[in-house]
Structure formats: C-alpha cells, structure tokens
C-alpha cells in the first residue's frame, strides 16, 4: 500500500532575515535626517532596516554619540553625516579619523550638505559660501530653496545618478593628497546613498 503523504497545516512563517541594519547619525537635526527619511519612504527597500537620528552635535562629539549608539545595538553599518562648516581643520579631520578607527563610516560635506544637492544639476569644483548654496539651489530648482525642506529627496530623485557621478569625479580630482578639511568643495554623501541603493527593489 502506498504511503499516505502527510500534509502540514501549520501556518507558513516568513523566515526572511534582515540582511543589513543601518544606523545613520546626523549632525543636523532636520536637513540630513529629512533627506534620508525621505529616501526610506520613497523607495521599496529589501531586507534592510534603517535608524536615522539627528543629534544636533558636530564632528568629534557626533562620532562619540555614534559610538555610544553602536554599543547599544547590533548594526551592520554605522554612518555619521556632518559638514565642515567653520570647525577647526583638526576637529574635522580628527572626527573622520576617529570614526574610521571605530569602524564607523562618514558621509561628510565640505562645506555644507547642500553641495550634494547642487551636484544633482551640475559639476562644481569651486568653493562656495553657505549663502551661495541657497542662491544657486533656488536658481536650479526654479523655486525658493528652503533649508530643511522634507521633499528635497523627492524633488531630486530623478537626477541622483548625475549627482553620484559628479561627487565621484570631484572626490577623485583631489588625488592622493586629499585632505577633507581643506578640499572645498567635496562630499562623500554619495557613498552612503550608493550603499543604501543596494537594497532598493
């Protein structure tokens, strides 16, 4: 007599595991967190969790905060996002160096995060003041740029590939003598964006 095939009526459980857990610690409390929150909500992300926090601290203190948060949970990737602003060169470069030693990645901008926005439109390799970023973005966007605009990711999303190419070209232009604190303009925000894009469906 043939063996009767047993049928299991147990409910199927989704056994897919989260592949990557990101912690993104931002210097700003709104501009950068708004951008990366919007990245998350405007994309279907596969097997990834992202925690984003804006701590209102800068350079070395920001890295120290990231270290503390990293010890509190198990993350696959920890990133700090901060600007050069007017901080001493030693503090800026020191924060990047400390982060690297602690296995924390840095998405920095010299001089401001808005450089990343500008690179969505054109390649820029000349230093700009903070006020110039706002003027140029207003011209490119064809509406007044508002700092902390929560819709900037959506507005720029279709130009993201251009921004990545421009940011990579800019970073490479400094060659082996690259000094993050002195090289204005420069940004590594594209490195974090590219890493997140790996998990977009």
C-alpha positions, -999 to 999 in steps of 0.1 A, spaced: 0 0 0 15 34 -9 24 57 19 0 85 25 16 119 21 13 139 53 0 174 49 11 201 74 -15 227 83 9 248 103 9 285 92 37 294 70 61 318 87 81 344 68 116 334 76 134 360 55 161 377 76 171 413 76 203 415 57 216 448 69 208 472 97 219 508 93 224 535 119 227 570 104 237 596 129 234 632 116 249 664 128 218 684 118 185 677 134 164 683 103 181 687 69 200 655 67 175 633 87 147 646 64 167 636 33 174 601 45 139 596 60 125 606 26 149 581 9 134 554 30 98 563 25 102 568 -13 119 535 -20 110 499 -15 139 486 5 146 449 5 157 432 38 171 464 54 164 484 85 175 520 89 175 540 121 181 577 115 188 602 142 197 639 142 216 647 174 225 684 170 262 678 177 292 682 155 324 665 144 341 646 172 311 648 196 289 634 169 313 604 163 313 598 201 275 597 201 276 572 172 300 551 192 276 551 221 246 542 200 266 515 182 274 498 216 237 498 224 226 477 195 238 454 167 242 473 135 259 462 103 267 497 91 270 529 112 274 562 94 280 597 106 268 626 84 283 660 91 296 693 75 329 711 76 312 744 85 336 766 104 351 740 126 388 738 130 405 716 105 419 694 132 385 687 146 370 678 112 398 655 101 401 641 136 365 632 136 369 613 103 400 596 115 383 585 148 353 572 130 374 551 107 392 536 136 359 527 152 345 511 120 321 540 115 317 554 80 315 591 73 293 609 48 308 644 51 305 676 31 329 705 28 314 730 32 277 720 35 253 692 28 237 714 2 267 707 -20 252 672 -25 220 689 -37 238 711 -62 257 682 -77 223 669 -89 224 696 -115 260 704 -124 296 695 -116 310 721 -91 347 723 -83 350 758 -69 345 768 -33 311 783 -23 300 801 8 270 788 26 248 817 14 258 809 -22 244 774 -19 209 787 -12 211 812 -41 223 786 -66 198 760 -55 170 785 -58 181 792 -94 184 755 -103 152 744 -86 133 774 -101 116 779 -67 130 792 -34 152 767 -17 142 762 19 166 746 43 151 715 60 127 710 31 114 675 37 107 670 0 142 675 -13 148 638 -19 116 635 -40 125 667 -59 160 655 -68 155 617 -71 155 615 -109 188 633 -110 205 612 -84 227 593 -109 241 626 -121 249 637 -85 267 604 -78 289 608 -109 297 644 -101 305 636 -65 328 608 -75 346 630 -101 350 657 -75 365 634 -49 389 618 -74 401 653 -85 420 657 -52 440 626 -59 463 610 -33 468 644 -15 432 646 -5 426 665 28 389 666 37 392 697 58 409 717 31 393 704 0 364 726 -7 341 717 -23 340 679 -16 315 654 -3 312 617 4 274 616 8 272 597 -25 289 568 -8 261 564 17 235 569 -10 251 542 -31 252 518 -2 215 523 5 207 519 -32 220 484 -30 188 475 -11 163 493 -33 140 469 -50 
